Amino acid sequence: MNYAIENPESSLSPYFLNFYQRSIPVDSVQNIFSSFSANNKQSLDGKKIHSSLKKMIVKVDDAAPDFNVVDISGNKLSLDSFKGKYLLIDFWADWCKPCIAKFPEVKSLINEYSDKGLEVLFVSFDETEDDWKKGVKKYDLNNWDHTFVGFNNIDSKESIGYQFDIKPIPAYILIDRNGKIIGRYASASKEGKTLIDLKEKLETLLN
C-alpha cells in the first residue's frame, strides 16, 4: 500500500491497491485512486477498483442481501431460511490457513450459543466442489449448513461473497433475527474487529 501511495504513476500501483482495497476505508481507497495517472485508472486493476468504488457495500446496520444458495445436500437456502435466528456466516476455504486456524474458536462460539438462537452458514471459496466437500469432512463441520461459491466465482455479482463484499478471507458476518447486519469481523471488517469482538457481541445479545 505504501508503494501505491508513493508511486501513483507506477503500473504496479493499481494492482496493489486492488489487492488491499477491502482492508482499508473506502475514502482512503478513493483518495489513493484519485492520485493515479489516467493510464493507471484505465488499467485492468484500475477498472476493478473503480467498479468497487461504485458498488454499494453493505455495512453494519444495513439490511442483509437476500441471498439464495444451494446447500451441500442440494437444498435451497435463503436469508428467510434463518428468519427469527441470529445467523453467523463464515467465509472460508481449505487453502486458507488462517480460516482453518480459526475453526476451533468458531466451533466454540457455535456450541455455546446454538441453543440460544445462533445458526451458522459456512460459505466455501475452494477451487472445486470436491475440495469443499473433503474440507467439510476433514474439519468436522458436518453438523452445520454449507454452500459453495468457488474461487473462480468470487467476483460474480450473483455470488453471496460478492453480495457481502467478501475478499479476502477468513471473514465473518453476523445478522440479527430481523435480517439486519449487526457485525463484520476479521477480513470483513474495516475497523479491525476480530472473533473476540464477535464473542463479546454474542454475549451481549444472547446471554
C-alpha positions in Angstrom: 0.0 0.0 0.0 2.8 2.4 0.8 4.2 1.7 -2.7 0.9 2.5 -4.3 0.6 5.8 -2.3 4.1 6.9 -3.1 4.2 5.8 -6.7 0.8 6.8 -8.3 2.4 6.7 -11.8 3.7 3.1 -11.5 1.8 0.4 -13.4 2.1 -1.8 -10.3 0.2 0.6 -8.0 -3.3 -0.3 -9.3 -2.6 -4.0 -8.7 -1.5 -3.3 -5.1 -4.5 -1.1 -4.4 -6.9 -3.5 -5.9 -5.5 -6.4 -3.8 -5.6 -4.5 -0.5 -8.6 -2.2 -1.0 -11.0 -4.2 1.2 -8.6 -3.9 4.1 -8.7 -0.1 4.2 -11.5 2.5 4.5 -13.4 3.4 1.3 -12.4 7.0 1.5 -8.7 6.0 1.6 -9.2 3.9 -1.5 -10.8 6.8 -3.2 -8.0 9.2 -2.3 -5.3 6.9 -3.5 -7.1 6.0 -6.7 -7.7 9.7 -7.4 -4.0 10.3 -7.4 -3.3 7.7 -10.1 -2.4 8.6 -13.6 -5.1 8.4 -16.3 -3.4 5.3 -17.7 -3.5 3.6 -14.3 -7.1 4.4 -13.8 -7.9 2.8 -17.1 -5.8 -0.3 -16.5 -7.5 -3.7 -15.7 -6.9 -3.3 -12.0 -7.8 0.4 -12.2 -11.2 -0.5 -13.7 -11.8 -3.1 -10.9 -11.1 -0.5 -8.3 -13.4 1.9 -10.0 -16.1 -0.7 -10.2 -15.7 -1.5 -6.5 -16.0 2.2 -5.5 -19.2 2.5 -7.5 -20.6 -0.6 -5.8 -22.8 -0.1 -2.7 -21.1 -2.1 0.1 -23.4 -3.5 2.8 -22.4 -2.2 6.1 -23.3 -2.7 9.8 -26.9 -1.7 10.4 -27.8 -2.3 6.7 -30.4 -4.9 5.7 -28.6 -8.1 4.6 -28.8 -9.0 0.9 -31.5 -11.6 0.3 -29.1 -14.4 -0.9 -30.3 -17.6 -2.5 -27.9 -20.6 -2.4 -27.8 -24.4 -2.6 -26.5 -26.3 0.4 -24.2 -29.3 0.5 -27.3 -31.7 0.3 -28.8 -29.9 -2.7 -31.4 -28.0 -0.6 -32.2 -24.3 -1.3 -31.3 -21.8 1.4 -32.1 -18.1 1.6 -32.0 -15.3 4.2 -35.6 -16.2 5.1 -34.4 -19.7 6.0 -32.8 -18.2 9.1 -35.6 -15.8 10.0 -36.0 -15.4 13.7 -32.5 -16.6 14.4 -29.1 -14.9 14.6 -27.0 -16.0 11.6 -23.2 -16.2 11.5 -21.8 -16.5 8.0 -18.3 -17.9 7.9 -16.4 -17.4 4.6 -13.6 -19.9 4.3 -11.6 -22.2 2.0 -9.4 -25.3 2.6 -6.4 -23.4 1.1 -6.9 -20.6 3.6 -4.7 -21.5 6.6 -6.0 -18.6 8.8 -9.5 -19.8 8.1 -8.7 -23.3 9.3 -6.8 -22.0 12.3 -10.0 -20.1 13.5 -12.3 -23.2 13.3 -11.8 -24.1 16.9 -12.9 -20.6 18.0 -15.8 -20.6 15.6 -17.0 -24.1 16.8 -16.7 -23.0 20.4 -19.0 -20.0 19.7 -21.5 -22.1 17.8 -21.6 -24.7 20.6 -22.0 -22.1 23.2 -24.8 -20.1 21.5 -26.6 -22.5 19.2 -29.2 -23.4 21.8 -29.7 -19.6 22.4 -30.7 -18.8 18.8 -27.4 -18.8 16.8 -27.2 -20.6 13.5 -24.2 -20.7 11.1 -23.7 -20.9 7.3 -20.3 -21.8 6.1 -19.5 -20.4 2.6 -16.6 -22.0 0.7 -14.2 -20.2 -1.7 -12.5 -23.5 -2.5 -11.3 -24.1 -6.0 -13.5 -27.2 -6.6 -16.6 -28.7 -5.1 -14.6 -31.8 -4.3 -12.1 -29.8 -2.3 -15.0 -28.2 -0.5 -16.7 -31.4 0.5 -13.5 -33.0 1.5 -12.7 -30.0 3.7 -16.1 -30.1 5.4 -15.4 -33.7 6.4 -11.8 -33.2 7.3 -12.5 -30.3 9.7 -15.6 -32.0 11.2 -18.1 -29.3 10.0 -20.8 -31.7 9.0 -23.3 -30.6 11.6 -23.9 -27.2 10.1 -25.2 -25.5 6.9 -22.8 -25.2 3.9 -22.7 -23.7 0.5 -20.1 -23.4 -2.2 -19.1 -20.3 -4.1 -15.8 -21.4 -5.6 -12.6 -19.4 -6.2 -13.5 -18.6 -9.8 -16.9 -17.1 -8.9 -15.8 -14.8 -6.1 -16.4 -11.7 -8.2 -19.6 -12.9 -9.7 -22.4 -10.5 -8.9 -24.7 -13.4 -8.2 -22.5 -14.9 -5.5 -23.1 -14.5 -1.8 -19.5 -13.5 -1.4 -19.9 -10.5 -3.8 -23.2 -9.6 -2.2 -21.5 -9.2 1.2 -18.3 -7.7 -0.3 -16.1 -10.5 0.9 -12.4 -10.8 -0.1 -10.0 -11.7 1.4 -10.9 -14.5 3.9 -11.5 -15.5 6.7 -14.4 -13.2 7.0 -17.5 -13.3 9.3 -20.9 -11.6 9.0 -23.4 -11.6 11.9 -27.0 -11.0 11.0 -29.8 -10.4 13.6 -33.3 -12.1 13.8 -34.8 -9.4 11.5 -32.2 -9.8 8.7 -30.0 -6.7 9.6 -26.2 -6.9 9.6 -25.0 -6.3 13.1 -21.4 -7.2 12.8 -18.5 -7.6 10.3 -15.4 -9.4 11.6 -11.8 -10.4 10.6 -11.3 -9.6 6.8 -14.9 -8.4 6.5 -14.2 -5.6 9.0 -12.6 -2.3 8.1 -12.3 -1.5 11.8 -10.1 -4.5 12.7 -12.8 -6.3 14.6 -11.9 -9.9 15.5 -13.5 -13.1 16.8 -13.0 -11.7 20.3 -15.3 -8.8 19.3 -17.8 -11.3 17.8 -17.8 -13.3 21.1 -18.5 -10.1 23.1 -21.3 -9.2 20.7 -22.9 -12.6 21.1 -22.5 -12.4 24.9 -24.4 -9.1 24.9 -27.1 -10.4 22.6 -27.7 -13.9 23.8 -26.7 -14.1 27.5 
